[in-house]
């Protein structure tokens, strides 16, 4: 449920939405959501003073059914 929602949100924020890749890994009861974006868009996913990143984390905390961490990667 989280991955499709985050994909929708993040793709609409990016200048290169086709480069967005979001997937989830679960290990030891903890989910890790990986967001990969184009190198030019890394600042957009973080936002001014980390505001966009904080908002994405808030969405995850509100909707997650288990402890979840958010990992941001950039494509090389």
MOVEN-V487339 format. One record per residue. N is the residue number from 1. PHI is phi in whole degrees, -180 to 180 (none if undefined). PSI is psi as a letter, one per 40 degrees, with the letter a starting at -180 (NA if undefined). Layout:
n=(N | N)
phi=(PHI | PHI)
psi=(PSI | PSI)
//
This chain:
n=(1 | 2 | 3 | 4 | 5 | 6 | 7 | 8 | 9 | 10 | 11 | 12 | 13 | 14 | 15 | 16 | 17 | 18 | 19 | 20 | 21 | 22 | 23 | 24 | 25 | 26 | 27 | 28 | 29 | 30 | 31 | 32 | 33 | 34 | 35 | 36 | 37 | 38 | 39 | 40 | 41 | 42 | 43 | 44 | 45 | 46 | 47 | 48 | 49 | 50 | 51 | 52 | 53 | 54 | 55 | 56 | 57 | 58 | 59 | 60 | 61 | 62 | 63 | 64 | 65 | 66 | 67 | 68 | 69 | 70 | 71 | 72 | 73 | 74 | 75 | 76)
phi=(none | -71 | -62 | -62 | -66 | -64 | -61 | -61 | -65 | -66 | -60 | -77 | -94 | -91 | -84 | -124 | -63 | -69 | -89 | -77 | -135 | -125 | -145 | -120 | -122 | -121 | -146 | 56 | 78 | -117 | -90 | -120 | -102 | -101 | -117 | -115 | -133 | -62 | -56 | -69 | -101 | -60 | -66 | -70 | -76 | -84 | 82 | -65 | 56 | 76 | -65 | -67 | -61 | -63 | -65 | -63 | -64 | -62 | -61 | -63 | -61 | -69 | -105 | -73 | -94 | -146 | -54 | -137 | -116 | -114 | -122 | -107 | -119 | -122 | -74 | -91)
psi=(d | d | d | d | d | d | d | d | d | d | d | e | e | i | d | g | d | e | e | h | h | h | i | h | h | h | h | f | e | h | i | h | h | h | h | h | i | i | d | e | e | d | d | d | d | d | i | h | f | e | d | d | d | d | d | d | d | d | d | d | d | d | e | i | e | i | h | h | i | h | h | h | i | i | i | NA)
//
